Structures are given as structure tokens and as C-alpha cells.
Amino acid sequence: MFVGREDELKELNNRYNSDKFECIIIWGRRRVGKTELISKFCENKKAIFFTGIEANDEINFQNFSNSVSKTLLNTEVLFENWEKAFSFIGEKAKKERILLVMDEYPYVAESNRTVS
């Protein structure tokens, strides 16, 4: 059940419906509903939803590649590197609105400083 985050959800949707690029960072204490808020916001939208894990860069990158390729290509593709994956998303986003969610981003940044 989704309760009590209507103002935040409205703000996210306002940003989504703007006619420009938007980058939104959501942070806060653990277990307060950030992921649930983002999941609700992503409903019925083209969204790459990736969750970083406490693992090495190779595993996080493979998981990221899988999330991107399943959402945008309907198949699994392993990109050459983070930069190529982000460039691919950027090119696709020129043609259609795409949400890129990187949940638990600190795990990704910790495993590869070039992503931060």
C-alpha cells in the first residue's frame, strides 16, 4: 500500500512532465520509503530501474547492462563499459522520454569511482 507521499509523487510527476532534462536525487535515512516512492512514480512509464549492490564493479555493471538492455532492447546485452551504456541511454532519450533510476547508488560509486 502506498500512503502519505502524495506531495513528493506530485513533484516527481511535475518534473517528469516538464519539457527539459531533469536530474533528481532522492536521499534520506534507510527504511523511510524512498524506493517505494520511486517505484510508484515509475509505474506506467518507460523506466530503467537498477539497484546497486555491495559487490564489485563487474557485477554492478553487468546488472546495470541487463537492466538497460531489457528495458530498451527487450534482450540482454553487455555494454563495453559504463560510458558506452550511458551514451546509449542518452541517444535513446533523444527520441523518447526515459527514466533512469539508480537505487542504492553509493554501492555503485564505491565499486567504481569513475561512475561517481
Residue pairs with C-beta under 8 A, 6 or more apart in sequence:
2 36
2 40
5 33
5 36
5 37
5 40
8 37
9 37
9 40
9 41
12 24
12 37
12 41
13 41
15 22
15 24
16 22
16 41
16 45
16 97
16 99
26 34
26 37
26 38
27 34
28 34
34 103
35 51
35 103
38 49
38 101
38 103
39 49
42 49
42 99
42 101
45 97
45 99
46 71
46 96
46 97
46 98
46 99
47 71
47 98
47 99
47 100
47 101
48 67
48 68
48 71
48 72
48 89
48 98
48 99
48 100
48 101
49 67
49 71
49 99
49 101
49 103
50 63
50 64
50 67
50 68
50 100
50 101
50 102
50 103
51 63
51 103
51 104
52 60
52 63
52 102
52 103
52 104
52 105
52 106
52 107
52 108
52 111
53 59
53 60
53 63
53 104
53 107
54 107
55 107
55 111
56 111
57 111
57 112
59 111
60 107
60 108
60 111
60 112
61 79
61 81
61 82
61 85
61 112
62 78
64 82
64 85
64 102
64 108
65 76
65 77
65 78
65 79
65 85
66 76
68 77
68 79
68 85
68 88
68 89
69 75
69 76
69 77
69 78
69 79
70 76
71 98
72 88
72 89
72 92
72 98
79 85
79 88
82 112
82 114
82 115
89 98
89 100
92 98
102 108
108 115
108 116
109 115
109 116
